[in-house]
Amino acid sequence: MKGPSSFIFGLCFVFLLTLSLPTQAQGIFKRDKDKETPKAEPQEKEGLFSIFNKKEPTESDKEMDAVKARHKDAKTDVRATKRERKAAEAREEAARARANAIKAEKQALRAEEKAQKADKKAEKAREKAGGNR
């Protein structure tokens, strides 16, 4: 069992090694026809780490960056507008709650006044009833 597993491990190691090496070192894995291609352009290192090479920004890249920046600003404005709207709704809800509390307090005062008037009427009625006996 040791033989096949070490063979598979070796194949995986070679595969990962070929991914991380530049193309010039990968020449041992290419065909002869591939080696005969003319090298008119300066060959850049390719491989796993080639994505980290910095390139000069072109005009279209600059335009795209400007568009991305404007888009990001617009999204920020939308978020700010949403937050402002939520804050305004919360203030409106608080104002409604205060108005309802004041209205309930007013109704309670009216009910208390009516109860006092009713007590006075009842007392007067008792006095009349007590005085007539």
Secondary structure as UniProt FT lines:
FT   HELIX           2..20
FT   TURN            23..24
FT   HELIX           25..29
FT   HELIX           32..35
FT   TURN            48..49
FT   HELIX           50..52
FT   HELIX           59..132
//
